[in-house]
Amino acid sequence: MRKFLFLMGFVMMSIFSFGQVGAKIEFLAKENTIDFGLISKDSDSGIRVFEFRNTGDLPLIISNVQSTCGCTVVTKPTEPVLPGKIGKIDVKYNMNPGPIRKTITVESNAVNVSGGMVALKIKGEVIVKEAVNLLEKQKPIPKN
């Protein structure tokens, strides 16, 4: 009888641990990263979008989204994302010249990630195009 009760307890624990009920978040970006690549400060707005899907069976609520610095402004959904639907988190980088290596932390009620928190990353490099001054004296071309 003890073995039977132990076996039933084990089966019930297994069922509950695999059958998580709740909202689940799955980002569509590979490795939760957006690569800006090599971009020019003058020709790019610095806006990118992280899309995610609620793969759970309850509404997904994004409670907080924050960046590691003030150079990145993030905008989270204001309404819950229903099961099976796609939500968006907008990210705007201020396009300071140099390498981009920033992390954005998303807090939610998702049960498939530890503590409901997911780290998103943006990377790349912002360059400034050299201005050509037409009035500047040009070096003469050497003659052979």
Beta strands, then each sheet from edge to edge (+ up, - down):
strand 1: 25-27
strand 2: 33-40
strand 3: 47-54
strand 4: 62-67
strand 5: 72-75
strand 6: 86-93
strand 7: 98-108
strand 8: 117-127
sheet 1: 1+ 3- 6+ 5-
sheet 2: 2+ 8+ 7- 4+
end
